[in-house]
Amino acid sequence: MKIELAIGSITEQPDCDAIVNAANPMLRPGGGVAGAIHRDAGHELAKFCEQYAPIAVGEAVITPGFNLPNKQVIHVLGPVYFTDPDAQYHLRKAIRSIMELCEENSIQRIALPAISTGAYGYPIEEAAEIILEELGKWKGSQPTMARVVIFDQTAHFVFRDLLEDE
């Protein structure tokens, strides 16, 4: 699987079959990634998500993309760094859950954010290492490409440096 990096908005990845929402447990619109996805997908997304809520830490569910250029959205609940007793385990589980849904739903190209690094407080260096390691370990036939979409230059440098070291 090819791993790419991009700086920008997760909702502006039209060449991807699906994008990942760093969701809250109730799968409601919020701030950050979840807010942007729900805003751009339209109100149908929030209504559709109600049937799946609440989700557990590390769990992922899949929905249509509605008004997004992507066919599907994978919603995953990452760990809250300072309160989760096993944040590393749950972040790894979240990435694996995403990849399993890609495999089950024949998703070839996926875009995902740096899960849990925003409001959930996961240190970017540690999260980047875990995310890239889990993506690199994936042995399924799908997806064929995973793009980590970073919102700022500093975080992008962290991911870039780790990818270059591999």
C-alpha positions as CSV (number, residue, x, y, z in Angstrom):
1,M,0.0,0.0,0.0
2,K,1.2,3.5,-0.9
3,I,1.2,6.1,1.9
4,E,1.0,9.7,1.0
5,L,0.9,13.0,2.9
6,A,-1.0,16.1,2.1
7,I,-1.6,19.5,3.8
8,G,-5.1,20.7,3.7
9,S,-8.7,19.8,4.4
10,I,-9.9,16.2,4.6
11,T,-13.0,17.2,2.7
12,E,-10.9,18.3,-0.3
13,Q,-9.7,14.9,-1.3
14,P,-11.9,14.2,-4.3
15,D,-9.7,11.4,-5.7
16,C,-10.3,9.2,-2.6
17,D,-13.1,6.7,-2.4
18,A,-13.6,7.5,1.3
19,I,-12.4,9.9,4.0
20,V,-12.1,9.3,7.7
21,N,-13.9,11.4,10.3
22,A,-12.1,11.8,13.7
23,A,-15.5,11.4,15.3
24,N,-17.0,11.9,18.8
25,P,-18.8,9.0,20.4
26,M,-22.2,10.2,19.3
27,L,-21.1,10.8,15.7
28,R,-22.4,14.3,15.9
29,P,-21.1,17.4,14.1
30,G,-18.5,19.2,16.2
31,G,-15.4,21.2,15.7
32,G,-12.3,20.3,13.7
33,V,-12.4,17.4,11.3
34,A,-15.9,16.2,12.4
35,G,-17.3,19.7,11.9
36,A,-15.8,20.1,8.5
37,I,-17.0,16.7,7.3
38,H,-20.6,17.2,8.6
39,R,-20.8,20.8,7.2
40,D,-19.6,19.7,3.7
41,A,-21.6,16.4,3.6
42,G,-24.9,18.1,4.6
43,H,-27.4,17.5,7.3
44,E,-28.3,14.0,6.0
45,L,-25.0,12.7,7.4
46,A,-25.8,13.6,11.0
47,K,-29.3,12.0,10.6
48,F,-27.8,8.8,9.1
49,C,-25.2,8.6,11.9
50,E,-27.8,8.4,14.7
51,Q,-28.3,4.7,14.1
52,Y,-24.7,3.9,15.0
53,A,-24.2,6.1,18.1
54,P,-22.6,5.7,20.5
55,I,-19.4,4.1,19.3
56,A,-16.6,2.8,21.5
57,V,-13.0,4.0,21.5
58,G,-11.2,2.4,18.6
59,E,-14.4,1.5,16.8
60,A,-15.2,2.6,13.2
61,V,-18.4,2.7,11.3
62,I,-19.0,3.6,7.6
63,T,-21.7,5.8,6.1
64,P,-22.4,7.3,2.7
65,G,-20.6,10.6,1.8
66,F,-23.8,12.4,0.9
67,N,-22.7,15.8,-0.5
68,L,-19.0,15.1,-0.3
69,P,-17.0,14.2,-3.4
70,N,-16.2,10.9,-1.7
71,K,-18.6,7.9,-1.8
72,Q,-18.1,7.0,1.9
73,V,-17.1,8.3,5.2
74,I,-15.4,6.1,7.9
75,H,-16.1,7.5,11.3
76,V,-13.7,6.4,14.1
77,L,-13.4,7.3,17.7
78,G,-9.8,7.9,18.7
79,P,-8.6,8.0,22.3
80,V,-8.5,11.1,24.5
81,Y,-4.8,11.1,25.3
82,F,-4.9,12.3,28.9
83,T,-7.8,10.3,30.1
84,D,-7.5,7.0,28.2
85,P,-5.6,4.5,30.3
86,D,-4.3,2.8,27.2
87,A,-4.3,5.5,24.5
88,Q,-1.6,3.8,22.4
89,Y,-3.6,0.5,22.2
90,H,-6.8,2.4,21.3
91,L,-5.1,4.5,18.6
92,R,-3.7,1.4,17.0
93,K,-7.1,-0.2,17.2
94,A,-8.7,2.8,15.5
95,I,-6.3,2.6,12.6
96,R,-6.9,-1.2,12.2
97,S,-10.7,-0.7,12.4
98,I,-10.4,1.9,9.5
99,M,-8.3,-0.5,7.4
100,E,-10.7,-3.4,8.1
101,L,-13.6,-1.4,6.8
102,C,-11.6,-0.4,3.7
103,E,-11.1,-4.1,3.0
104,E,-14.7,-5.1,3.7
105,N,-16.0,-2.3,1.5
106,S,-13.5,-2.5,-1.4
107,I,-12.2,1.0,-0.7
108,Q,-9.1,1.6,-2.9
109,R,-8.1,5.1,-1.8
110,I,-8.6,6.5,1.7
111,A,-7.8,9.9,3.3
112,L,-7.4,10.1,7.0
113,P,-6.5,12.8,9.5
114,A,-4.0,12.6,12.3
115,I,-6.5,11.0,14.6
116,S,-6.7,12.2,18.2
117,T,-4.0,14.9,17.8
118,G,-6.4,17.9,17.9
119,A,-8.9,18.4,20.7
120,Y,-8.1,14.9,22.0
121,G,-4.6,15.9,22.9
122,Y,-2.4,13.1,21.5
123,P,1.2,14.4,21.0
124,I,1.8,14.6,17.2
125,E,5.1,12.8,17.3
126,E,3.8,9.8,19.1
127,A,0.6,9.7,17.1
128,A,2.4,10.0,13.8
129,E,4.6,7.1,14.7
130,I,1.7,4.9,15.6
131,I,-0.5,5.8,12.6
132,L,2.3,5.3,10.1
133,E,3.4,2.0,11.7
134,E,-0.1,0.6,11.7
135,L,-0.7,1.7,8.1
136,G,2.7,0.1,7.1
137,K,1.7,-3.2,8.8
138,W,-1.5,-3.5,6.9
139,K,-1.5,-6.7,4.8
140,G,-4.9,-6.5,3.2
141,S,-5.4,-6.1,-0.5
142,Q,-7.3,-2.8,0.0
143,P,-6.8,0.1,0.3
144,T,-4.0,0.5,-2.3
145,M,-3.4,4.1,-1.1
146,A,-3.7,5.8,2.3
147,R,-3.3,9.6,2.4
148,V,-2.7,11.2,5.8
149,V,-4.1,14.7,5.5
150,I,-2.5,17.2,7.9
151,F,-3.8,20.6,8.6
152,D,-0.6,22.4,9.5
153,Q,3.0,22.5,8.4
154,T,4.6,21.5,11.7
155,A,2.6,18.3,11.9
156,H,3.3,17.6,8.2
157,F,7.1,17.8,8.9
158,V,6.7,15.2,11.7
159,F,4.9,12.8,9.4
160,R,7.3,13.5,6.5
161,D,10.4,12.9,8.5
162,L,9.0,9.6,9.8
163,L,8.1,8.4,6.3
164,E,11.5,9.4,5.0
165,D,13.2,7.3,7.7
166,E,11.5,4.2,6.6
